[in-house]
Amino acid sequence: MPSLTLILFAAGVSMTLVLGYFAVAGPATGKATNRRLEAVRERHSKSNEVAAQAQLKRILQSRNQTKIDGIAQRLLPKPALLRKRLHQTGRSWTLGQYAMANLAIMMVVGLLLALRGMPIVFALLVGLAVGLWLPHFMVGKLIKRRIGKFNARFPDALELMVRGLRSGLPITETMAVVADEIPGPVAVEFRNVSDKMKIGRTMDAALQETADRLGTAEFQFFTITLAIQRETGGNLAETLANLADVLRKRAQMKLKIKAMSSESKASAWIVGSLPFIVFALIWFINPEYIEKFFIDQRLIITGLGGLTWMGIGVFIMAKMVDFEI
């Protein structure tokens, strides 16, 4: 049996390496260089024809799917929502790469646990849980980090638009200036809005599509502000200046709440993770003792009950320290 487990482990590692190569392998150096030069030309060109060709190329690239992407779209639940989440990370990940990451983590975790002596059924269940949870968690962290970077520079972008409007530039030109001057996700999103308007989309539609994709309240405020100003009129520069001030105060309030609730969050993390850490340490020191939890039905029922009550407690503590602004 140990030899069989070792063979399965070796096969899993080999398949994981193959999947990892296809998931992260980039294009050839020459193709990557040409692609970067083409992106620079499209970014700095003022021609509407070049912008239209760039937008059309992006649409065609989004429609081109590999066989793995097609299989993942049929197997994964809610593929449209998952594709939206992957796009929110700012990376060029596809559904196929996400599915391969799920499968690789699932196989590695399951084989490692089976190699440590865990029954194969429980090892597969734990591997399945980790393989589904870990990529979802990492994608959520990347989305949160990108939105944080966007919100941090968004007031600066609004103030730059205010200066452009007061100097006599139209709103479309100020958006192009923001795309060129403000780095990070702000430049990417405003460049997408400018490209959409260059190929004939209305400003309201382009802004609303970006707001739906970002899913952040700050950009939604900006979209609603422009829509109301187009209907009622008024001084747009003053309106955007007030919005930038409100967004800065909102960010300061978030930081104050984060500082005040940090102690409670740390306590919740310690209380929630301590039983699992102790369980893992005892299993590493004396695996024969812990194996009874996977064999004895009474211990299995007791462990499941403890996990249920603990999950309820962690959920309640998480809701107690979660504040919406």
Secondary structure, 3 states (H helix, E strand, C coil): CHHHHHHHHHHHHHHHHHHHHHHHCCCCHHHHHHHHHHHHHHHHCCCHHHHHHHHHHHHHHHHCCCHHHHHHHHHCCCHHHHHHHHHHCCCCCCHHHHHHHHHHHHHHHHHHHHHCCCCHHHHHHHHHHHHHHHHHHHHHHHHHHHHHHHHHHHHHHHHHHHHHHHCCCCHHHHHHHHHHHCCCHHHHHHHHHHHHHHCCCCHHHHHHHHHHHHCCHHHHHHHHHHHHHHHHCCCHHHHHHHHHHHHHHHHHHHHHHHHHHHHHHHHHHHHHHHHHHHHHHHHHHCHHHHHHHHCCHHHHHHHHHHHHHHHHHHHHHHHHCCCCC
